[in-house]
Amino acid sequence: MDKVDIIIVGAGVIGLAVAAELTAKNPQASIAVLDKEQQFGWHTSSRNSEVVHGGMYYPTGSRKARLCVEGRPLLYEFCEKYAIPHQRIGKLIIAREESEIPHIEQIARQGAINGVNDLKELARADVLKMEPHIKAVAAIHSPSTGIVDSHKLMAKFEHIVESGAENLVAYRHEVTMVERNAGTGEYEVAFTGPDGNRDQLACRYLINCAGLWSDGIGAWLGLKPEQEGWKIYWVKGEYFSISASKSKLLSHLIYPPPLKALKGLGIHVTKSLDGRARLGPSAFYADDITYDVDPAHGDEFFLAASSYLPFLAREDIAPDMAGVRPKIQAPADPVKDFVIRHEVENGLPGFINLVGIESPGLTSCISIARMVAGWVEI
């Protein structure tokens, strides 16, 4: 059986960021990244808002808060170094009416606790100077929130990984089983290649970045995702685009107060690097992974958005895209944190388990990668 030092399952933005960090840290190591799809970021990593988040929403002391606040400047620095398209466009978290002001003030307080030190509270007049066409009585301005070209970011990570002489990023290689060899302490990874043939590869370190299917990797090794609280639930989010003429009326990301329990951040406005505006994402639990958008949901989007975009008409919005998030909270569960851990205590040294990496995963990708790399000693 062939061997490498490290196998990473999943070539989304997290898997590739981890692989790139390990390539830089351990240039002598051999790294194989295995992904069942035909290119990187086929699922969650390429079907999202591409927002670089500030870090103000997440619970005190959580990995989401810490890694987002640490990761944001690292991501901007990386983008500037390698000319990855990005823009610090800024975000307004708005109060549409007086009753919502305490909610956004609480977000600002939580941001300060989390170390987001550039938030500014705006009165109505200040909001209207920045966004004269929206309806808002107050807002929190996050100037360091931005957007990034996630495809070019992943392409750069991939390039760094493949610069390693012993490294391989293998697409259309679907992992079908993982076992630990008690005698050698190595992990034996079975996979099906693009030709349909089955093969195996052994490694010292196995890093689970399998996204929507990440709970299954640990289950193969005897862990119990449901019992341990990290069973994956698929949460689908749809987006509707705003017409080009109306997109021009908006300059920032615009968010109403988030939904209860952070199932999502509500129907908000995001902007792309070419200036287009989108509404979304919505958030609903799904049994299947599909990327269609139900046109009938446009009424719901229009109703939500018209509460703060008074210039919008129903015909201004159209179905755009959809994505699926790997949440580890069931519908009735409280907010849950990222699972990022070296499973030594579970008798699996060398197995690094990442589960439930949803937003702010993109923002946190480099800080997550550095955390993981700290456990790898080659």
matplotlib code that plots the C-alpha trace (Angstrom):
import matplotlib.pyplot as plt

x = [0.0, 1.3, 1.9, 2.0, 2.5, -0.9, -4.2, -6.8, -10.4, -12.1, -10.9, -13.1, -11.7, -10.9, -9.2, -7.1, -6.2, -5.1, -3.1, -1.5, -0.5, 1.0, 2.9, 4.5, 5.2, 6.4, 7.9, 9.4, 6.1, 4.0, 0.3, -2.6, -5.9, -8.8, -12.1, -15.0, -16.0, -14.4, -12.9, -12.3, -15.1, -17.9, -20.4, -20.5, -17.2, -18.5, -22.1, -22.2, -22.1, -18.3, -18.4, -15.4, -17.1, -16.3, -17.0, -19.6, -22.4, -20.7, -20.9, -18.2, -15.2, -16.4, -14.1, -16.3, -15.6, -11.9, -11.1, -13.1, -11.5, -8.0, -8.7, -10.1, -6.8, -4.9, -7.3, -7.0, -3.2, -3.2, -5.4, -3.2, 0.0, -1.4, -3.7, -6.8, -9.8, -11.4, -13.0, -13.5, -17.0, -18.3, -21.5, -24.5, -26.5, -29.7, -32.6, -35.7, -37.7, -37.0, -37.8, -34.8, -32.3, -31.6, -30.9, -28.2, -26.7, -26.4, -24.6, -22.2, -21.5, -20.9, -18.6, -16.5, -16.3, -15.1, -12.4, -14.1, -12.8, -13.9, -17.7, -19.5, -23.1, -24.9, -28.0, -30.6, -29.0, -25.6, -27.1, -28.9, -25.6, -24.1, -27.2, -29.8, -32.3, -32.8, -35.3, -33.4, -33.6, -30.1, -27.3, -24.0, -21.3, -18.6, -16.0, -13.8, -16.5, -15.8, -16.2, -13.7, -13.4, -13.5, -12.8, -9.5, -8.7, -9.1, -7.2, -4.2, -4.3, -4.4, -1.4, 0.6, -0.2, 0.8, 4.1, 5.1, 7.2, 5.5, 1.9, -1.2, -4.7, -6.8, -10.3, -12.9, -11.4, -14.2, -13.2, -15.3, -13.8, -11.2, -9.6, -6.8, -4.2, -3.6, -0.2, 1.3, -0.8, -1.4, -4.7, -5.7, -8.0, -9.9, -11.2, -12.6, -10.8, -12.1, -11.8, -14.0, -11.2, -10.7, -7.4, -6.0, -3.5, -2.0, -1.0, 0.3, -2.1, -5.7, -7.5, -11.2, -12.4, -15.3, -17.8, -21.4, -20.2, -17.7, -19.5, -19.2, -15.4, -15.3, -18.1, -16.0, -13.3, -15.8, -16.8, -20.5, -21.5, -25.1, -24.1, -21.2, -23.3, -21.8, -24.1, -24.4, -27.7, -28.0, -29.4, -30.2, -30.2, -31.6, -30.6, -32.5, -30.7, -31.7, -31.9, -28.9, -30.6, -31.7, -28.3, -26.7, -28.7, -26.8, -23.2, -22.7, -23.7, -27.0, -28.2, -31.3, -31.0, -30.3, -32.8, -33.3, -30.7, -28.5, -30.1, -29.2, -28.7, -32.0, -32.7, -29.9, -28.2, -24.8, -22.8, -20.5, -17.2, -18.8, -21.4, -24.4, -26.7, -28.3, -30.9, -30.3, -29.6, -32.7, -32.3, -34.3, -33.4, -33.2, -33.0, -31.3, -28.5, -30.0, -29.1, -32.3, -34.1, -37.9, -39.3, -42.3, -40.1, -39.6, -42.6, -41.1, -37.8, -39.6, -41.7, -38.6, -36.5, -39.1, -39.2, -35.9, -35.5, -38.6, -37.5, -37.7, -40.6, -41.5, -40.3, -36.8, -35.9, -35.3, -34.0, -30.2, -28.4, -28.6, -26.1, -26.2, -24.5, -23.2, -24.8, -24.4, -27.5, -30.8, -33.8, -34.5, -30.8, -29.0, -26.2, -23.3, -19.6, -17.1, -15.8, -12.0, -10.1, -7.3, -9.0, -6.2, -8.5, -10.7, -7.7, -7.1, -3.8, -3.2, -6.9, -7.8, -11.5, -13.3, -17.1, -19.8, -17.5, -20.1, -20.0, -17.6, -15.5, -14.4, -13.3, -11.6, -9.9, -6.3, -6.7, -8.3, -5.5, -2.9, -4.7, -4.7, -1.1, -0.1, -1.1, 1.0, 4.6, 6.4]
y = [0.0, 3.4, 5.9, 9.7, 11.7, 13.5, 12.9, 15.6, 14.6, 17.5, 20.2, 23.0, 26.3, 24.7, 21.6, 23.6, 26.2, 23.5, 21.8, 25.1, 25.9, 22.5, 22.8, 26.0, 24.7, 21.2, 21.5, 18.1, 16.4, 14.5, 15.6, 14.1, 16.0, 13.7, 15.1, 13.2, 16.1, 17.2, 20.4, 22.3, 23.9, 22.1, 22.6, 25.0, 26.8, 28.0, 28.5, 31.3, 35.1, 35.3, 37.6, 38.3, 38.6, 41.0, 38.5, 40.4, 37.8, 34.8, 33.7, 34.9, 32.5, 30.5, 29.2, 30.9, 34.3, 33.8, 32.3, 34.8, 37.8, 36.2, 35.0, 38.2, 40.2, 37.1, 36.6, 40.2, 40.0, 36.8, 38.4, 41.5, 39.4, 37.2, 39.8, 37.8, 40.1, 41.4, 44.6, 46.0, 47.1, 47.5, 46.3, 48.1, 46.1, 48.1, 48.8, 49.2, 50.6, 51.9, 48.5, 46.9, 49.4, 47.4, 44.3, 46.0, 47.6, 44.2, 43.0, 45.9, 45.0, 41.4, 42.5, 44.5, 41.4, 39.4, 41.9, 43.6, 47.1, 49.2, 49.1, 52.4, 53.2, 55.4, 57.5, 57.8, 60.8, 59.1, 55.9, 57.9, 59.6, 56.1, 54.5, 57.2, 54.7, 52.3, 52.5, 52.5, 54.4, 53.4, 51.1, 49.5, 50.1, 47.4, 48.9, 45.8, 43.5, 42.7, 40.4, 38.1, 36.0, 32.6, 30.7, 32.6, 32.2, 28.4, 28.3, 30.0, 27.6, 24.7, 26.2, 26.4, 22.8, 21.5, 23.4, 20.8, 18.1, 15.2, 16.7, 15.7, 17.2, 14.4, 15.1, 12.4, 10.4, 9.4, 8.2, 5.1, 3.9, 4.9, 2.5, 2.8, 0.1, -0.6, -2.2, 0.7, 3.5, 4.7, 5.5, 3.5, 5.3, 3.5, 5.4, 5.0, 6.7, 8.4, 5.1, 3.3, 1.2, 0.9, 1.7, 2.5, 5.0, 5.1, 8.1, 9.3, 12.2, 12.1, 15.5, 15.5, 18.5, 16.7, 19.5, 18.3, 14.7, 15.3, 13.4, 10.2, 10.2, 10.1, 7.5, 5.1, 5.4, 4.5, 7.9, 8.6, 11.9, 12.0, 11.1, 13.6, 16.4, 16.8, 15.1, 17.1, 18.6, 20.1, 23.6, 25.0, 28.7, 30.3, 33.6, 36.0, 38.6, 42.3, 43.9, 45.8, 49.2, 48.7, 47.1, 50.5, 52.1, 50.1, 50.5, 48.3, 44.9, 45.5, 43.1, 43.3, 41.9, 38.2, 35.4, 33.9, 31.2, 32.1, 29.6, 32.3, 36.0, 36.8, 37.9, 40.4, 42.2, 41.1, 42.6, 40.9, 42.3, 43.3, 45.4, 43.0, 42.8, 39.6, 38.9, 35.9, 33.4, 31.9, 29.0, 25.7, 22.2, 19.8, 16.1, 16.2, 18.3, 20.2, 23.6, 24.6, 27.8, 27.7, 30.8, 30.7, 31.7, 35.1, 36.4, 35.7, 37.3, 40.4, 40.8, 40.5, 42.9, 45.5, 46.2, 48.0, 48.5, 50.6, 51.1, 47.4, 46.1, 42.4, 42.3, 43.5, 40.2, 36.8, 33.4, 33.3, 30.4, 28.1, 26.6, 24.1, 24.6, 21.7, 22.6, 20.5, 22.0, 20.2, 22.4, 22.7, 22.9, 26.0, 27.6, 25.2, 26.0, 24.6, 21.2, 21.3, 18.8, 16.4, 13.2, 11.9, 11.5, 9.2, 7.0, 8.4, 10.2, 11.8, 12.1, 15.8, 16.2, 19.3, 19.2, 21.8, 24.4, 26.8, 30.6, 32.2, 29.3, 31.3, 34.2, 31.9, 29.5, 30.6, 30.8, 27.4, 26.1, 27.4, 25.8, 22.4, 22.7, 23.2, 19.6, 18.2, 17.2, 15.7]
z = [0.0, -0.9, 1.9, 2.4, 5.5, 5.4, 3.8, 3.7, 2.8, 1.0, -1.3, -0.2, 1.0, 4.4, 3.1, 0.6, 3.2, 5.6, 2.8, 1.8, 5.4, 5.9, 2.6, 3.8, 7.3, 6.2, 2.7, 3.1, 3.9, 1.3, 1.3, -0.6, -0.9, -2.0, -3.2, -4.9, -7.1, -10.4, -9.0, -5.8, -3.7, -5.6, -2.7, 0.2, -0.6, -4.0, -3.2, -0.6, -0.2, -0.3, 2.7, 4.8, 8.2, 11.1, 13.9, 16.0, 16.0, 17.6, 21.3, 23.7, 23.7, 20.8, 18.1, 15.6, 17.3, 17.9, 14.5, 12.6, 14.3, 13.9, 10.4, 8.8, 8.8, 7.7, 4.8, 3.7, 4.0, 1.9, -0.8, -1.0, -1.2, -4.0, -5.8, -5.0, -5.9, -2.8, -1.4, 2.1, 1.1, 4.7, 6.2, 7.8, 10.4, 10.4, 12.7, 10.5, 13.4, 17.0, 18.5, 16.8, 18.1, 21.3, 19.1, 17.0, 20.1, 21.6, 18.4, 18.8, 22.5, 21.5, 18.8, 21.3, 23.6, 20.6, 19.8, 16.8, 17.6, 14.6, 14.9, 14.9, 15.8, 13.3, 13.8, 11.0, 9.3, 9.2, 7.7, 5.0, 4.1, 3.4, 2.0, 1.0, -0.5, 2.4, 5.3, 8.6, 11.9, 13.0, 12.1, 13.2, 10.6, 10.2, 7.9, 7.8, 6.6, 2.9, 0.0, -1.7, -4.9, -3.2, -6.5, -7.1, -3.4, -3.6, -6.9, -5.1, -2.2, -4.7, -6.6, -3.3, -2.4, -5.9, -5.6, -3.1, -4.9, -3.0, -3.0, -4.9, -5.2, -6.6, -7.8, -8.6, -5.8, -3.5, 0.0, 0.8, 4.1, 6.7, 9.2, 11.7, 11.7, 15.3, 14.6, 12.7, 14.0, 10.4, 8.8, 5.8, 3.4, 0.8, -2.2, -5.7, -8.5, -11.7, -13.5, -11.0, -9.6, -5.8, -4.1, -0.7, 0.7, 4.2, 6.2, 9.5, 9.8, 8.5, 8.4, 7.9, 5.9, 4.2, 4.7, 4.1, 4.8, 7.5, 10.3, 8.3, 8.5, 12.3, 12.3, 10.2, 13.0, 15.7, 16.9, 17.4, 15.8, 17.1, 20.6, 20.7, 19.2, 15.8, 13.4, 10.2, 9.2, 5.7, 5.8, 2.3, 1.5, -1.6, -3.2, -5.4, -7.5, -7.6, -11.0, -12.3, -12.1, -8.5, -7.5, -8.3, -5.5, -2.9, -1.9, 1.2, 2.5, 4.4, 7.2, 9.3, 12.9, 12.6, 13.0, 16.5, 17.4, 14.5, 12.1, 9.6, 9.5, 7.8, 4.2, 3.8, 0.9, -0.3, -3.2, -5.6, -6.8, -10.1, -8.2, -8.5, -5.4, -4.1, -1.4, 0.8, 1.9, 3.4, 5.7, 5.9, 6.7, 3.7, 3.3, -0.1, -1.6, -4.5, -5.9, -7.6, -6.4, -6.1, -7.9, -5.6, -2.7, -4.4, -2.6, 0.8, -0.3, -1.6, 1.6, 3.8, 1.7, 1.1, 4.8, 4.3, 0.6, -0.2, -3.8, -4.7, -6.8, -7.1, -10.7, -9.6, -8.1, -9.8, -8.7, -8.5, -6.8, -3.8, -1.3, 1.5, 4.9, 7.1, 10.4, 13.5, 15.3, 14.9, 14.4, 18.2, 19.2, 20.6, 18.6, 18.2, 17.6, 15.1, 15.9, 15.4, 17.4, 17.4, 18.5, 20.8, 23.8, 21.7, 21.0, 17.5, 17.5, 14.1, 13.3, 13.1, 12.9, 11.5, 11.5, 11.1, 9.4, 8.1, 8.2, 9.2, 7.7, 4.6, 6.7, 9.2, 6.7, 7.3, 11.1, 11.1, 8.9, 11.4, 14.3, 12.5, 11.4, 15.1, 15.7, 12.9, 13.6, 10.6]

ax = plt.figure().add_subplot(projection="3d")
ax.plot(x, y, z, "-o")
ax.set_aspect("equal")
plt.show()
